[in-house]
Amino acid sequence: IRRPSGLALLRNLTSRERLILKLLADGVTVREIATRLSVSQHTVRTHMQNLYAKLGAHSRLDVVRFAAEHGLVGGEVASSAPEP
C-alpha cells in the first residue's frame, strides 16, 4: 500500500484546514484560534479532526511534526483567507 506524499496530503486540505494546521504548529491554542477566526472552539476542533483524518495523524504532535517537515512552521500558509 502506497501512502500519499506530504505535498499530496497538503493539496487535499482546504484553505481553512491549512490555516489551522499552521496555527497549531505555531503553538496557538484552540481558544485563540477560535477567537482569531471568529468561530467556536467546537468548529476549530472539527477542523482539527478533519486534519487528523486527512493527514493520518493521531495527535497534535503528529500534526506539528507534519507542518515542520513541510515548512509551515513560522511561515505563511498558501491561503489564509476564510472560505465561503
C-alpha positions as a Python dict, from the first residue, in 0.01 Angstrom:
ca = {
    (1, 'I'): (0, 0, 0),
    (2, 'R'): (142, 336, -102),
    (3, 'R'): (85, 633, 125),
    (4, 'P'): (37, 972, -45),
    (5, 'S'): (329, 1212, -24),
    (6, 'G'): (320, 1506, 215),
    (7, 'L'): (261, 1751, -69),
    (8, 'A'): (-30, 1545, -199),
    (9, 'L'): (-177, 1545, 151),
    (10, 'L'): (-137, 1923, 173),
    (11, 'R'): (-317, 1968, -158),
    (12, 'N'): (-614, 1775, -15),
    (13, 'L'): (-657, 2025, 268),
    (14, 'T'): (-894, 2318, 243),
    (15, 'S'): (-750, 2665, 287),
    (16, 'R'): (-909, 2682, 634),
    (17, 'E'): (-753, 2348, 730),
    (18, 'R'): (-412, 2470, 610),
    (19, 'L'): (-453, 2785, 817),
    (20, 'I'): (-546, 2588, 1128),
    (21, 'L'): (-257, 2348, 1064),
    (22, 'K'): (-16, 2642, 1059),
    (23, 'L'): (-166, 2798, 1371),
    (24, 'L'): (-150, 2467, 1559),
    (25, 'A'): (212, 2426, 1451),
    (26, 'D'): (287, 2775, 1578),
    (27, 'G'): (154, 2675, 1920),
    (28, 'V'): (-172, 2870, 1911),
    (29, 'T'): (-439, 2724, 2141),
    (30, 'V'): (-782, 2612, 2026),
    (31, 'R'): (-936, 2902, 2215),
    (32, 'E'): (-701, 3153, 2049),
    (33, 'I'): (-766, 3006, 1704),
    (34, 'A'): (-1141, 3032, 1759),
    (35, 'T'): (-1107, 3395, 1866),
    (36, 'R'): (-880, 3488, 1573),
    (37, 'L'): (-1110, 3324, 1318),
    (38, 'S'): (-1436, 3433, 1483),
    (39, 'V'): (-1562, 3076, 1509),
    (40, 'S'): (-1648, 2850, 1800),
    (41, 'Q'): (-1396, 2620, 1967),
    (42, 'H'): (-1615, 2331, 1852),
    (43, 'T'): (-1564, 2442, 1489),
    (44, 'V'): (-1187, 2453, 1541),
    (45, 'R'): (-1194, 2103, 1691),
    (46, 'T'): (-1396, 1980, 1392),
    (47, 'H'): (-1131, 2121, 1156),
    (48, 'M'): (-866, 1952, 1370),
    (49, 'Q'): (-1046, 1616, 1344),
    (50, 'N'): (-1059, 1659, 966),
    (51, 'L'): (-687, 1742, 962),
    (52, 'Y'): (-603, 1437, 1168),
    (53, 'A'): (-803, 1214, 934),
    (54, 'K'): (-660, 1362, 614),
    (55, 'L'): (-300, 1355, 740),
    (56, 'G'): (-324, 1018, 913),
    (57, 'A'): (-231, 1191, 1239),
    (58, 'H'): (-322, 1067, 1585),
    (59, 'S'): (-225, 1370, 1792),
    (60, 'R'): (-148, 1738, 1779),
    (61, 'L'): (220, 1644, 1796),
    (62, 'D'): (183, 1442, 1472),
    (63, 'V'): (24, 1746, 1306),
    (64, 'V'): (302, 1977, 1429),
    (65, 'R'): (568, 1737, 1301),
    (66, 'F'): (398, 1721, 962),
    (67, 'A'): (382, 2102, 946),
    (68, 'A'): (750, 2133, 1041),
    (69, 'E'): (853, 1878, 778),
    (70, 'H'): (669, 2078, 513),
    (71, 'G'): (786, 2426, 608),
    (72, 'L'): (463, 2553, 761),
    (73, 'V'): (604, 2649, 1099),
    (74, 'G'): (666, 3020, 1137),
    (75, 'G'): (592, 3100, 771),
    (76, 'E'): (289, 3188, 567),
    (77, 'V'): (33, 2934, 456),
    (78, 'A'): (-78, 2909, 95),
    (79, 'S'): (-407, 3083, 173),
    (80, 'S'): (-527, 3227, 498),
    (81, 'A'): (-845, 3374, 357),
    (82, 'P'): (-1163, 3236, 509),
    (83, 'E'): (-1364, 3000, 293),
    (84, 'P'): (-1711, 3099, 190),
}
